[in-house]
Amino acid sequence: MKEVFKSLVNNESFIFLLLEDNEEALGYAWIEIREYIHEISIVETKRNKGYGSSLMECIYEIANDRGID
């Protein structure tokens, strides 16, 4: 599984984002550059605090920079 994940991370068709606050991992996003998001996850105790919205703003910026609507 570790090798599969390494191949995904090194594939330019995918972007992985890590959401952190004070060096604590709070969530992540797995994006495929084909106009959709594979997965977004926020640590359960940090949900409903705006972290997912912040992550989506970053995703929108990446999409916009790549000409994806």
HUUR-V501373 format. One line per field, one symbol per residue. ss: DSSP state (h for helix, s for strand, l for the rest). burial: I if it has 16 or more other ideal C-beta (glycine too) atoms within 10 Angstrom, else O. A space follows every 50 residues. Layout:
BEGIN
ss = ???
burial = ???
END
This chain:
BEGIN
ss = lhhhhhhhhllllssssssssllssssssssslllssssssslhhhllll hhhhhhhhhhhhhhhllll
burial = OOOOOOOOOOOOOOIOOOIOOOOOOIIIIOIOOOOOOOOIOIOOOIOOOO IIOOIOOOIOOOIOOOOOO
END
